[in-house]
Amino acid sequence: MSDNRGFEASIDHATLEIIQRVTQNMDKACLVVERSGKQNCPVNFGALRADIHHEVTTTASEIVGVVGNSLDYAPMVHEGTGIYAKNGRGRKTPWKFKVAAGKYKGWHTTKGQKPQPYLEDAKQQNLSKIRGILAGES
């Protein structure tokens, strides 16, 4: 009977190298989307743009890359609000709100905010580049 330990070790080593390479490619692809998302992002004070980040996680079964924001209002900017909300999930009637101080001080009436899907746009604009990166072409 032959000893296969060397062969098994080389397979394990090759598998780890492939996982590391694909993880690095996922990180590069996320950076492409993140960079483009920052260019597309609407800016008032800059906090939303500054908060765009990515994370890559690797488990035994998958490598996942996520690009997003952690600010509470990010989904409202991206998906819209009120009558403009994507998929019709917003409020259907106008409403009033009061801003206590600052640039927008006073009472305001709104129907909502139109979607500004800066991250989705960034992904769509870069699909061919993302596919190439994930395929190991760059």
N, CA, C and O atoms as CSV, one atom per row, in Angstrom:
chain,resi,resn,atom,element,x,y,z
A,1,MET,N,N,0.846,-1.168,0.000
A,1,MET,CA,C,0.000,0.000,0.000
A,1,MET,C,C,0.897,1.239,0.000
A,1,MET,O,O,1.884,1.304,0.732
A,2,SER,N,N,0.535,2.229,-0.839
A,2,SER,CA,C,1.366,3.426,-0.958
A,2,SER,C,C,0.925,4.493,0.040
A,2,SER,O,O,-0.209,4.502,0.519
A,3,ASP,N,N,1.858,5.385,0.334
A,3,ASP,CA,C,1.615,6.478,1.274
A,3,ASP,C,C,1.170,7.715,0.484
A,3,ASP,O,O,1.936,8.243,-0.322
A,4,ASN,N,N,-0.057,8.174,0.710
A,4,ASN,CA,C,-0.620,9.307,-0.024
A,4,ASN,C,C,-0.567,10.624,0.747
A,4,ASN,O,O,-1.162,11.612,0.317
A,5,ARG,N,N,0.125,10.651,1.861
A,5,ARG,CA,C,0.138,11.858,2.695
A,5,ARG,C,C,0.679,13.077,1.956
A,5,ARG,O,O,0.144,14.176,2.109
A,6,GLY,N,N,1.712,12.904,1.172
A,6,GLY,CA,C,2.276,14.019,0.409
A,6,GLY,C,C,1.283,14.555,-0.608
A,6,GLY,O,O,1.131,15.766,-0.771
A,7,PHE,N,N,0.614,13.639,-1.285
A,7,PHE,CA,C,-0.388,14.040,-2.277
A,7,PHE,C,C,-1.542,14.772,-1.599
A,7,PHE,O,O,-1.987,15.813,-2.082
A,8,GLU,N,N,-2.025,14.234,-0.489
A,8,GLU,CA,C,-3.125,14.870,0.235
A,8,GLU,C,C,-2.727,16.261,0.737
A,8,GLU,O,O,-3.531,17.192,0.691
A,9,ALA,N,N,-1.498,16.402,1.211
A,9,ALA,CA,C,-1.015,17.701,1.684
A,9,ALA,C,C,-0.948,18.696,0.529
A,9,ALA,O,O,-1.286,19.868,0.699
A,10,SER,N,N,-0.513,18.235,-0.650
A,10,SER,CA,C,-0.436,19.150,-1.795
A,10,SER,C,C,-1.832,19.576,-2.245
A,10,SER,O,O,-2.018,20.723,-2.652
A,11,ILE,N,N,-2.812,18.680,-2.179
A,11,ILE,CA,C,-4.197,19.028,-2.520
A,11,ILE,C,C,-4.735,20.049,-1.519
A,11,ILE,O,O,-5.370,21.028,-1.911
A,12,ASP,N,N,-4.484,19.825,-0.232
A,12,ASP,CA,C,-4.926,20.778,0.790
A,12,ASP,C,C,-4.300,22.150,0.566
A,12,ASP,O,O,-4.975,23.174,0.677
A,13,HIS,N,N,-3.007,22.165,0.249
A,13,HIS,CA,C,-2.293,23.416,0.005
A,13,HIS,C,C,-2.866,24.132,-1.219
A,13,HIS,O,O,-3.090,25.342,-1.183
A,14,ALA,N,N,-3.102,23.389,-2.297
A,14,ALA,CA,C,-3.668,23.977,-3.521
A,14,ALA,C,C,-5.064,24.530,-3.260
A,14,ALA,O,O,-5.412,25.599,-3.763
A,15,THR,N,N,-5.859,23.816,-2.485
A,15,THR,CA,C,-7.212,24.265,-2.152
A,15,THR,C,C,-7.164,25.582,-1.384
A,15,THR,O,O,-7.936,26.496,-1.674
A,16,LEU,N,N,-6.273,25.685,-0.416
A,16,LEU,CA,C,-6.131,26.928,0.352
A,16,LEU,C,C,-5.679,28.078,-0.540
A,16,LEU,O,O,-6.157,29.203,-0.398
A,17,GLU,N,N,-4.761,27.800,-1.457
A,17,GLU,CA,C,-4.312,28.845,-2.387
A,17,GLU,C,C,-5.457,29.333,-3.261
A,17,GLU,O,O,-5.582,30.535,-3.497
A,18,ILE,N,N,-6.289,28.424,-3.742
A,18,ILE,CA,C,-7.431,28.803,-4.577
A,18,ILE,C,C,-8.414,29.645,-3.776
A,18,ILE,O,O,-8.899,30.665,-4.266
A,19,ILE,N,N,-8.711,29.230,-2.555
A,19,ILE,CA,C,-9.631,29.989,-1.692
A,19,ILE,C,C,-9.088,31.388,-1.431
A,19,ILE,O,O,-9.838,32.363,-1.479
A,20,GLN,N,N,-7.780,31.495,-1.151
A,20,GLN,CA,C,-7.177,32.800,-0.909
A,20,GLN,C,C,-7.247,33.682,-2.154
A,20,GLN,O,O,-7.539,34.874,-2.057
A,21,ARG,N,N,-6.982,33.101,-3.317
A,21,ARG,CA,C,-7.014,33.860,-4.566
A,21,ARG,C,C,-8.435,34.348,-4.877
A,21,ARG,O,O,-8.628,35.500,-5.267
A,22,VAL,N,N,-9.413,33.477,-4.705
A,22,VAL,CA,C,-10.799,33.871,-4.978
A,22,VAL,C,C,-11.255,34.926,-3.961
A,22,VAL,O,O,-11.986,35.847,-4.325
A,23,THR,N,N,-10.843,34.810,-2.715
A,23,THR,CA,C,-11.173,35.806,-1.696
A,23,THR,C,C,-10.558,37.157,-2.065
A,23,THR,O,O,-11.210,38.192,-1.931
A,24,GLN,N,N,-9.312,37.151,-2.525
A,24,GLN,CA,C,-8.672,38.394,-2.960
A,24,GLN,C,C,-9.406,38.990,-4.163
A,24,GLN,O,O,-9.581,40.205,-4.244
A,25,ASN,N,N,-9.832,38.144,-5.089
A,25,ASN,CA,C,-10.578,38.628,-6.251
A,25,ASN,C,C,-11.918,39.225,-5.828
A,25,ASN,O,O,-12.346,40.242,-6.373
A,26,MET,N,N,-12.573,38.600,-4.866
A,26,MET,CA,C,-13.836,39.140,-4.359
A,26,MET,C,C,-13.602,40.506,-3.730
A,26,MET,O,O,-14.402,41.423,-3.914
A,27,ASP,N,N,-12.503,40.644,-2.985
A,27,ASP,CA,C,-12.166,41.921,-2.370
A,27,ASP,C,C,-11.951,42.987,-3.449
A,27,ASP,O,O,-12.432,44.111,-3.308
A,28,LYS,N,N,-11.237,42.646,-4.520
A,28,LYS,CA,C,-11.014,43.582,-5.629
A,28,LYS,C,C,-12.332,43.976,-6.287
A,28,LYS,O,O,-12.548,45.150,-6.587
A,29,ALA,N,N,-13.212,43.007,-6.511
A,29,ALA,CA,C,-14.506,43.286,-7.129
A,29,ALA,C,C,-15.333,44.209,-6.240
A,29,ALA,O,O,-15.987,45.127,-6.736
A,30,CYS,N,N,-15.309,43.975,-4.946
A,30,CYS,CA,C,-16.040,44.845,-4.011
A,30,CYS,C,C,-15.470,46.259,-4.022
A,30,CYS,O,O,-16.220,47.231,-3.929
A,31,LEU,N,N,-14.153,46.380,-4.133
A,31,LEU,CA,C,-13.538,47.706,-4.193
A,31,LEU,C,C,-13.969,48.469,-5.442
A,31,LEU,O,O,-14.155,49.685,-5.394
A,32,VAL,N,N,-14.127,47.761,-6.558
A,32,VAL,CA,C,-14.611,48.399,-7.789
A,32,VAL,C,C,-16.009,48.969,-7.559
A,32,VAL,O,O,-16.280,50.115,-7.918
A,33,VAL,N,N,-16.893,48.177,-6.965
A,33,VAL,CA,C,-18.258,48.632,-6.699
A,33,VAL,C,C,-18.247,49.757,-5.667
A,33,VAL,O,O,-18.963,50.746,-5.818
A,34,GLU,N,N,-17.447,49.610,-4.631
A,34,GLU,CA,C,-17.370,50.646,-3.595
A,34,GLU,C,C,-16.905,51.975,-4.191
A,34,GLU,O,O,-17.497,53.019,-3.917
A,35,ARG,N,N,-15.862,51.941,-4.992
A,35,ARG,CA,C,-15.325,53.157,-5.601
A,35,ARG,C,C,-16.374,53.829,-6.495
A,35,ARG,O,O,-16.578,55.041,-6.420
A,36,SER,N,N,-17.024,53.046,-7.325
A,36,SER,CA,C,-18.045,53.578,-8.218
A,36,SER,C,C,-19.259,54.077,-7.427
A,36,SER,O,O,-19.857,55.093,-7.780
A,37,GLY,N,N,-19.619,53.363,-6.362
A,37,GLY,CA,C,-20.722,53.788,-5.501
A,37,GLY,C,C,-20.447,55.138,-4.864
A,37,GLY,O,O,-21.352,55.962,-4.738
A,38,LYS,N,N,-19.206,55.371,-4.462
A,38,LYS,CA,C,-18.842,56.659,-3.878
A,38,LYS,C,C,-18.923,57.774,-4.910
A,38,LYS,O,O,-19.274,58.906,-4.578
A,39,GLN,N,N,-18.600,57.459,-6.162
A,39,GLN,CA,C,-18.707,58.458,-7.224
A,39,GLN,C,C,-20.179,58.763,-7.531
A,39,GLN,O,O,-20.514,59.905,-7.845
A,40,ASN,N,N,-21.057,57.761,-7.446
A,40,ASN,CA,C,-22.473,57.920,-7.760
A,40,ASN,C,C,-23.293,58.480,-6.598
A,40,ASN,O,O,-24.395,58.985,-6.811
A,41,CYS,N,N,-22.783,58.400,-5.403
A,41,CYS,CA,C,-23.544,58.715,-4.193
A,41,CYS,C,C,-23.937,60.192,-4.127
A,41,CYS,O,O,-23.096,61.066,-4.338
A,42,PRO,N,N,-25.209,60.475,-3.837
A,42,PRO,CA,C,-25.593,61.873,-3.633
A,42,PRO,C,C,-24.923,62.416,-2.370
A,42,PRO,O,O,-24.740,61.695,-1.389
A,43,VAL,N,N,-24.562,63.692,-2.412
A,43,VAL,CA,C,-23.818,64.272,-1.291
A,43,VAL,C,C,-24.527,65.512,-0.788
A,43,VAL,O,O,-24.842,66.421,-1.556
A,44,ASN,N,N,-24.774,65.537,0.518
A,44,ASN,CA,C,-25.254,66.734,1.182
A,44,ASN,C,C,-24.144,67.196,2.124
A,44,ASN,O,O,-23.565,68.268,1.946
A,45,PHE,N,N,-23.859,66.372,3.125
A,45,PHE,CA,C,-22.769,66.663,4.054
A,45,PHE,C,C,-21.592,65.701,3.870
A,45,PHE,O,O,-20.520,65.929,4.430
A,46,GLY,N,N,-21.776,64.642,3.102
A,46,GLY,CA,C,-20.691,63.713,2.812
A,46,GLY,C,C,-20.656,62.470,3.679
A,46,GLY,O,O,-19.853,61.569,3.435
A,47,ALA,N,N,-21.518,62.405,4.694
A,47,ALA,CA,C,-21.483,61.250,5.602
A,47,ALA,C,C,-21.887,59.957,4.897
A,47,ALA,O,O,-21.292,58.907,5.143
A,48,LEU,N,N,-22.879,60.023,4.035
A,48,LEU,CA,C,-23.344,58.825,3.339
A,48,LEU,C,C,-22.240,58.275,2.439
A,48,LEU,O,O,-21.980,57.071,2.439
A,49,ARG,N,N,-21.603,59.135,1.688
A,49,ARG,CA,C,-20.503,58.718,0.809
A,49,ARG,C,C,-19.352,58.133,1.636
A,49,ARG,O,O,-18.800,57.088,1.291
A,50,ALA,N,N,-19.005,58.802,2.705
A,50,ALA,CA,C,-17.889,58.351,3.539
A,50,ALA,C,C,-18.159,56.996,4.195
A,50,ALA,O,O,-17.229,56.254,4.509
A,51,ASP,N,N,-19.434,56.684,4.395
A,51,ASP,CA,C,-19.799,55.440,5.081
A,51,ASP,C,C,-19.830,54.212,4.172
A,51,ASP,O,O,-19.940,53.092,4.673
A,52,ILE,N,N,-19.737,54.384,2.869
A,52,ILE,CA,C,-19.760,53.229,1.969
A,52,ILE,C,C,-18.531,52.370,2.237
A,52,ILE,O,O,-17.403,52.862,2.238
A,53,HIS,N,N,-18.761,51.096,2.462
A,53,HIS,CA,C,-17.675,50.171,2.785
A,53,HIS,C,C,-18.015,48.785,2.245
A,53,HIS,O,O,-19.128,48.540,1.780
A,54,HIS,N,N,-17.044,47.892,2.313
A,54,HIS,CA,C,-17.299,46.515,1.881
A,54,HIS,C,C,-16.716,45.533,2.888
A,54,HIS,O,O,-15.862,45.871,3.707
A,55,GLU,N,N,-17.212,44.311,2.791
A,55,GLU,CA,C,-16.749,43.231,3.660
A,55,GLU,C,C,-16.798,41.930,2.868
A,55,GLU,O,O,-17.756,41.668,2.141
A,56,VAL,N,N,-15.769,41.131,3.015
A,56,VAL,CA,C,-15.717,39.821,2.372
A,56,VAL,C,C,-15.628,38.774,3.480
A,56,VAL,O,O,-14.767,38.859,4.356
A,57,THR,N,N,-16.517,37.795,3.436
A,57,THR,CA,C,-16.493,36.703,4.406
A,57,THR,C,C,-16.335,35.379,3.667
A,57,THR,O,O,-16.898,35.168,2.592
A,58,THR,N,N,-15.562,34.512,4.272
A,58,THR,CA,C,-15.307,33.193,3.700
A,58,THR,C,C,-15.734,32.134,4.698
A,58,THR,O,O,-15.324,32.159,5.858
A,59,THR,N,N,-16.563,31.200,4.239
A,59,THR,CA,C,-16.965,30.065,5.060
A,59,THR,C,C,-16.549,28.796,4.325
A,59,THR,O,O,-15.925,28.856,3.265
A,60,ALA,N,N,-16.894,27.671,4.888
A,60,ALA,CA,C,-16.555,26.397,4.255
A,60,ALA,C,C,-17.280,26.206,2.931
A,60,ALA,O,O,-16.821,25.442,2.082
A,61,SER,N,N,-18.407,26.891,2.742
A,61,SER,CA,C,-19.205,26.658,1.536
A,61,SER,C,C,-19.273,27.839,0.571
A,61,SER,O,O,-19.706,27.664,-0.568
A,62,GLU,N,N,-18.852,29.056,0.997
A,62,GLU,CA,C,-18.994,30.192,0.099
A,62,GLU,C,C,-18.079,31.344,0.461
A,62,GLU,O,O,-17.581,31.449,1.582
A,63,ILE,N,N,-17.872,32.209,-0.529
A,63,ILE,CA,C,-17.149,33.463,-0.357
A,63,ILE,C,C,-18.127,34.554,-0.762
A,63,ILE,O,O,-18.605,34.582,-1.897
A,64,VAL,N,N,-18.426,35.461,0.178
A,64,VAL,CA,C,-19.453,36.471,-0.047
A,64,VAL,C,C,-18.852,37.855,0.119
A,64,VAL,O,O,-18.165,38.134,1.102
A,65,GLY,N,N,-19.118,38.727,-0.860
A,65,GLY,CA,C,-18.712,40.115,-0.769
A,65,GLY,C,C,-19.944,40.995,-0.675
A,65,GLY,O,O,-20.902,40.812,-1.426
A,66,VAL,N,N,-19.922,41.955,0.248
A,66,VAL,CA,C,-21.050,42.867,0.456
A,66,VAL,C,C,-20.520,44.292,0.451
A,66,VAL,O,O,-19.540,44.607,1.126
A,67,VAL,N,N,-21.186,45.155,-0.328
A,67,VAL,CA,C,-20.871,46.580,-0.340
A,67,VAL,C,C,-22.112,47.301,0.154
A,67,VAL,O,O,-23.215,47.031,-0.320
A,68,GLY,N,N,-21.945,48.216,1.103
A,68,GLY,CA,C,-23.122,48.892,1.626
A,68,GLY,C,C,-22.800,50.050,2.536
A,68,GLY,O,O,-21.659,50.503,2.632
A,69,ASN,N,N,-23.846,50.520,3.207
A,69,ASN,CA,C,-23.766,51.599,4.182
A,69,ASN,C,C,-24.314,51.100,5.511
A,69,ASN,O,O,-25.112,50.163,5.554
A,70,SER,N,N,-23.882,51.728,6.583
A,70,SER,CA,C,-24.428,51.390,7.891
A,70,SER,C,C,-25.287,52.520,8.467
A,70,SER,O,O,-25.857,52.367,9.547
A,71,LEU,N,N,-25.384,53.629,7.774
A,71,LEU,CA,C,-26.189,54.751,8.274
A,71,LEU,C,C,-27.676,54.429,8.170
A,71,LEU,O,O,-28.118,53.796,7.212
A,72,ASP,N,N,-28.443,54.872,9.167
A,72,ASP,CA,C,-29.879,54.575,9.229
A,72,ASP,C,C,-30.646,55.053,8.001
A,72,ASP,O,O,-31.588,54.393,7.561
A,73,TYR,N,N,-30.254,56.182,7.452
A,73,TYR,CA,C,-31.020,56.756,6.353
A,73,TYR,C,C,-30.574,56.262,4.972
A,73,TYR,O,O,-31.194,56.620,3.970
A,74,ALA,N,N,-29.531,55.463,4.896
A,74,ALA,CA,C,-29.021,54.984,3.609
A,74,ALA,C,C,-30.091,54.251,2.785
A,74,ALA,O,O,-30.210,54.523,1.590
A,75,PRO,N,N,-30.876,53.330,3.378
A,75,PRO,CA,C,-31.905,52.665,2.564
A,75,PRO,C,C,-32.951,53.638,2.007
A,75,PRO,O,O,-33.478,53.425,0.915
A,76,MET,N,N,-33.249,54.699,2.753
A,76,MET,CA,C,-34.246,55.664,2.286
A,76,MET,C,C,-33.727,56.444,1.081
A,76,MET,O,O,-34.489,56.748,0.163
A,77,VAL,N,N,-32.450,56.765,1.080
A,77,VAL,CA,C,-31.859,57.462,-0.065
A,77,VAL,C,C,-31.794,56.501,-1.251
A,77,VAL,O,O,-32.165,56.864,-2.367
A,78,HIS,N,N,-31.330,55.296,-1.015
A,78,HIS,CA,C,-31.133,54.320,-2.090
A,78,HIS,C,C,-32.453,53.847,-2.687
A,78,HIS,O,O,-32.577,53.758,-3.909
A,79,GLU,N,N,-33.437,53.542,-1.851
A,79,GLU,CA,C,-34.687,52.940,-2.305
A,79,GLU,C,C,-35.830,53.933,-2.473
A,79,GLU,O,O,-36.862,53.591,-3.050
A,80,GLY,N,N,-35.664,55.164,-1.975
A,80,GLY,CA,C,-36.712,56.164,-2.059
A,80,GLY,C,C,-37.706,56.038,-0.921
A,80,GLY,O,O,-37.718,55.048,-0.189
A,81,THR,N,N,-38.539,57.057,-0.784
A,81,THR,CA,C,-39.553,57.073,0.278
A,81,THR,C,C,-40.867,57.579,-0.293
A,81,THR,O,O,-40.923,58.072,-1.420
A,82,GLY,N,N,-41.918,57.452,0.497
A,82,GLY,CA,C,-43.228,57.983,0.126
A,82,GLY,C,C,-43.733,57.422,-1.191
A,82,GLY,O,O,-43.580,56.234,-1.473
A,83,ILE,N,N,-44.342,58.296,-1.999
A,83,ILE,CA,C,-44.931,57.847,-3.263
A,83,ILE,C,C,-43.872,57.382,-4.254
A,83,ILE,O,O,-44.202,56.717,-5.236
A,84,TYR,N,N,-42.610,57.718,-4.017
A,84,TYR,CA,C,-41.521,57.361,-4.935
A,84,TYR,C,C,-40.822,56.049,-4.565
A,84,TYR,O,O,-39.997,55.553,-5.332
A,85,ALA,N,N,-41.136,55.497,-3.423
A,85,ALA,CA,C,-40.434,54.306,-2.943
A,85,ALA,C,C,-40.533,53.161,-3.946
A,85,ALA,O,O,-41.577,52.937,-4.559
A,86,LYS,N,N,-39.434,52.451,-4.095
A,86,LYS,CA,C,-39.418,51.292,-5.000
A,86,LYS,C,C,-40.455,50.269,-4.557
A,86,LYS,O,O,-40.722,50.118,-3.365
A,87,ASN,N,N,-41.020,49.588,-5.498
A,87,ASN,CA,C,-42.005,48.533,-5.252
A,87,ASN,C,C,-43.283,49.044,-4.574
A,87,ASN,O,O,-44.058,48.244,-4.050
A,88,GLY,N,N,-43.515,50.362,-4.576
A,88,GLY,CA,C,-44.747,50.908,-4.023
A,88,GLY,C,C,-44.904,50.745,-2.524
A,88,GLY,O,O,-46.024,50.792,-2.016
A,89,ARG,N,N,-43.803,50.553,-1.802
A,89,ARG,CA,C,-43.888,50.281,-0.365
A,89,ARG,C,C,-43.879,51.536,0.508
A,89,ARG,O,O,-43.847,51.432,1.734
A,90,GLY,N,N,-43.906,52.718,-0.108
A,90,GLY,CA,C,-43.863,53.945,0.677
A,90,GLY,C,C,-45.237,54.476,1.015
A,90,GLY,O,O,-46.259,53.954,0.569
A,91,ARG,N,N,-45.236,55.511,1.800
A,91,ARG,CA,C,-46.471,56.197,2.190
A,91,ARG,C,C,-47.131,56.784,0.942
A,91,ARG,O,O,-46.445,57.301,0.060
A,92,LYS,N,N,-48.446,56.703,0.868
A,92,LYS,CA,C,-49.182,57.108,-0.334
A,92,LYS,C,C,-49.675,58.549,-0.314
A,92,LYS,O,O,-50.141,59.052,-1.337
A,93,THR,N,N,-49.583,59.222,0.826
A,93,THR,CA,C,-50.080,60.593,0.952
A,93,THR,C,C,-48.961,61.508,1.433
A,93,THR,O,O,-48.047,61.055,2.123
A,94,PRO,N,N,-49.022,62.812,1.073
A,94,PRO,CA,C,-48.014,63.767,1.555
A,94,PRO,C,C,-48.056,63.904,3.075
A,94,PRO,O,O,-49.070,63.602,3.705
A,95,TRP,N,N,-46.962,64.356,3.652
A,95,TRP,CA,C,-46.906,64.573,5.091
A,95,TRP,C,C,-46.017,65.771,5.395
A,95,TRP,O,O,-45.208,66.196,4.569
A,96,LYS,N,N,-46.189,66.312,6.618
A,96,LYS,CA,C,-45.405,67.456,7.070
A,96,LYS,C,C,-44.439,67.014,8.156
A,96,LYS,O,O,-44.716,66.095,8.927
A,97,PHE,N,N,-43.298,67.693,8.195
A,97,PHE,CA,C,-42.337,67.447,9.265
A,97,PHE,C,C,-41.627,68.754,9.587
A,97,PHE,O,O,-41.562,69.664,8.761
A,98,LYS,N,N,-41.097,68.828,10.802
A,98,LYS,CA,C,-40.444,70.045,11.261
A,98,LYS,C,C,-38.966,69.776,11.530
A,98,LYS,O,O,-38.605,68.791,12.175
A,99,VAL,N,N,-38.136,70.656,11.032
A,99,VAL,CA,C,-36.699,70.617,11.316
A,99,VAL,C,C,-36.431,71.723,12.324
A,99,VAL,O,O,-36.757,72.884,12.076
A,100,ALA,N,N,-35.837,71.369,13.464
A,100,ALA,CA,C,-35.684,72.308,14.577
A,100,ALA,C,C,-34.626,73.386,14.323
A,100,ALA,O,O,-34.804,74.531,14.738
A,101,ALA,N,N,-33.529,73.031,13.647
A,101,ALA,CA,C,-32.448,74.011,13.485
A,101,ALA,C,C,-31.642,73.687,12.239
A,101,ALA,O,O,-31.777,72.620,11.639
A,102,GLY,N,N,-30.804,74.640,11.872
A,102,GLY,CA,C,-29.878,74.394,10.779
A,102,GLY,C,C,-30.382,74.869,9.430
A,102,GLY,O,O,-31.340,75.636,9.334
A,103,LYS,N,N,-29.734,74.411,8.426
A,103,LYS,CA,C,-29.975,74.809,7.039
A,103,LYS,C,C,-31.434,74.636,6.614
A,103,LYS,O,O,-31.952,75.449,5.848
A,104,TYR,N,N,-32.095,73.596,7.098
A,104,TYR,CA,C,-33.461,73.278,6.681
A,104,TYR,C,C,-34.505,73.580,7.762
A,104,TYR,O,O,-35.578,72.977,7.763
A,105,LYS,N,N,-34.208,74.494,8.669
A,105,LYS,CA,C,-35.085,74.822,9.791
A,105,LYS,C,C,-36.484,75.205,9.315
A,105,LYS,O,O,-36.646,75.923,8.329
A,106,GLY,N,N,-37.511,74.700,10.052
A,106,GLY,CA,C,-38.895,75.049,9.762
A,106,GLY,C,C,-39.724,73.852,9.348
A,106,GLY,O,O,-39.263,72.711,9.366
A,107,TRP,N,N,-40.991,74.147,8.964
A,107,TRP,CA,C,-41.924,73.104,8.548
A,107,TRP,C,C,-41.786,72.843,7.048
A,107,TRP,O,O,-41.582,73.761,6.254
A,108,HIS,N,N,-41.903,71.562,6.686
A,108,HIS,CA,C,-41.796,71.151,5.287
A,108,HIS,C,C,-42.894,70.137,4.974
A,108,HIS,O,O,-43.270,69.339,5.833
A,109,THR,N,N,-43.404,70.170,3.750
A,109,THR,CA,C,-44.350,69.173,3.262
A,109,THR,C,C,-43.645,68.377,2.169
A,109,THR,O,O,-42.940,68.946,1.336
A,110,THR,N,N,-43.834,67.081,2.176
A,110,THR,CA,C,-43.175,66.244,1.181
A,110,THR,C,C,-44.072,65.093,0.734
A,110,THR,O,O,-44.983,64.679,1.451
A,111,LYS,N,N,-43.803,64.601,-0.434
A,111,LYS,CA,C,-44.428,63.379,-0.934
A,111,LYS,C,C,-43.441,62.222,-0.842
A,111,LYS,O,O,-43.786,61.069,-1.099
A,112,GLY,N,N,-42.215,62.550,-0.474
A,112,GLY,CA,C,-41.171,61.548,-0.373
A,112,GLY,C,C,-39.949,61.923,-1.188
A,112,GLY,O,O,-39.856,63.018,-1.743
A,113,GLN,N,N,-39.032,61.003,-1.245
A,113,GLN,CA,C,-37.772,61.210,-1.956
A,113,GLN,C,C,-37.636,60.164,-3.050
A,113,GLN,O,O,-37.880,58.982,-2.812
A,114,LYS,N,N,-37.252,60.585,-4.234
A,114,LYS,CA,C,-37.050,59.639,-5.327
A,114,LYS,C,C,-35.840,58.760,-5.029
A,114,LYS,O,O,-34.886,59.215,-4.398
A,115,PRO,N,N,-35.872,57.500,-5.479
A,115,PRO,CA,C,-34.734,56.599,-5.257
A,115,PRO,C,C,-33.474,57.116,-5.946
A,115,PRO,O,O,-33.524,57.661,-7.049
A,116,GLN,N,N,-32.373,56.936,-5.285
A,116,GLN,CA,C,-31.067,57.254,-5.848
A,116,GLN,C,C,-30.178,56.009,-5.652
A,116,GLN,O,O,-29.320,55.991,-4.770
A,117,PRO,N,N,-30.385,54.997,-6.461
A,117,PRO,CA,C,-29.733,53.690,-6.231
A,117,PRO,C,C,-28.251,53.676,-6.623
A,117,PRO,O,O,-27.856,52.982,-7.559
A,118,TYR,N,N,-27.453,54.436,-5.910
A,118,TYR,CA,C,-26.042,54.604,-6.228
A,118,TYR,C,C,-25.251,53.302,-6.157
A,118,TYR,O,O,-24.326,53.109,-6.946
A,119,LEU,N,N,-25.590,52.407,-5.235
A,119,LEU,CA,C,-24.856,51.130,-5.146
A,119,LEU,C,C,-25.310,50.159,-6.231
A,119,LEU,O,O,-24.479,49.495,-6.850
A,120,GLU,N,N,-26.602,50.070,-6.465
A,120,GLU,CA,C,-27.104,49.205,-7.541
A,120,GLU,C,C,-26.566,49.675,-8.885
A,120,GLU,O,O,-26.169,48.859,-9.717
A,121,ASP,N,N,-26.550,50.987,-9.100
A,121,ASP,CA,C,-25.991,51.535,-10.334
A,121,ASP,C,C,-24.515,51.187,-10.465
A,121,ASP,O,O,-24.047,50.828,-11.545
A,122,ALA,N,N,-23.785,51.295,-9.358
A,122,ALA,CA,C,-22.354,50.968,-9.377
A,122,ALA,C,C,-22.136,49.509,-9.766
A,122,ALA,O,O,-21.226,49.195,-10.534
A,123,LYS,N,N,-22.962,48.632,-9.240
A,123,LYS,CA,C,-22.851,47.210,-9.586
A,123,LYS,C,C,-23.153,47.000,-11.067
A,123,LYS,O,O,-22.395,46.334,-11.772
A,124,GLN,N,N,-24.257,47.569,-11.532
A,124,GLN,CA,C,-24.668,47.380,-12.929
A,124,GLN,C,C,-23.645,47.960,-13.900
A,124,GLN,O,O,-23.366,47.357,-14.937
A,125,GLN,N,N,-23.083,49.122,-13.576
A,125,GLN,CA,C,-22.105,49.770,-14.444
A,125,GLN,C,C,-20.810,48.970,-14.564
A,125,GLN,O,O,-20.070,49.127,-15.536
A,126,ASN,N,N,-20.539,48.126,-13.595
A,126,ASN,CA,C,-19.264,47.414,-13.550
A,126,ASN,C,C,-19.392,45.901,-13.695
A,126,ASN,O,O,-18.443,45.180,-13.388
A,127,LEU,N,N,-20.534,45.401,-14.152
A,127,LEU,CA,C,-20.744,43.951,-14.212
A,127,LEU,C,C,-19.675,43.217,-14.996
A,127,LEU,O,O,-19.190,42.181,-14.542
A,128,SER,N,N,-19.296,43.719,-16.153
A,128,SER,CA,C,-18.294,43.001,-16.948
A,128,SER,C,C,-16.936,43.010,-16.249
A,128,SER,O,O,-16.208,42.018,-16.291
A,129,LYS,N,N,-16.597,44.120,-15.611
A,129,LYS,CA,C,-15.333,44.204,-14.873
A,129,LYS,C,C,-15.356,43.250,-13.669
A,129,LYS,O,O,-14.366,42.579,-13.380
A,130,ILE,N,N,-16.496,43.200,-12.977
A,130,ILE,CA,C,-16.642,42.297,-11.816
A,130,ILE,C,C,-16.491,40.850,-12.249
A,130,ILE,O,O,-15.771,40.075,-11.620
A,131,ARG,N,N,-17.183,40.490,-13.339
A,131,ARG,CA,C,-17.074,39.115,-13.849
A,131,ARG,C,C,-15.643,38.765,-14.187
A,131,ARG,O,O,-15.181,37.666,-13.880
A,132,GLY,N,N,-14.933,39.692,-14.821
A,132,GLY,CA,C,-13.534,39.454,-15.171
A,132,GLY,C,C,-12.656,39.269,-13.942
A,132,GLY,O,O,-11.810,38.376,-13.905
A,133,ILE,N,N,-12.857,40.108,-12.947
A,133,ILE,CA,C,-12.067,39.997,-11.711
A,133,ILE,C,C,-12.333,38.658,-11.034
A,133,ILE,O,O,-11.399,37.963,-10.636
A,134,LEU,N,N,-13.612,38.296,-10.902
A,134,LEU,CA,C,-13.951,37.043,-10.232
A,134,LEU,C,C,-13.484,35.817,-11.023
A,134,LEU,O,O,-13.242,34.754,-10.452
A,135,ALA,N,N,-13.362,35.981,-12.340
A,135,ALA,CA,C,-12.850,34.882,-13.179
A,135,ALA,C,C,-11.323,34.830,-13.142
A,135,ALA,O,O,-10.722,33.918,-13.709
A,136,GLY,N,N,-10.695,35.796,-12.480
A,136,GLY,CA,C,-9.236,35.794,-12.367
A,136,GLY,C,C,-8.536,36.381,-13.574
A,136,GLY,O,O,-7.358,36.107,-13.800
A,137,GLU,N,N,-9.250,37.193,-14.360
A,137,GLU,CA,C,-8.680,37.765,-15.579
A,137,GLU,C,C,-7.892,39.030,-15.328
A,137,GLU,O,O,-7.199,39.510,-16.224
A,138,SER,N,N,-7.982,39.587,-14.122
A,138,SER,CA,C,-7.206,40.811,-13.880
A,138,SER,C,C,-6.610,40.823,-12.507
A,138,SER,O,O,-5.927,41.779,-12.139
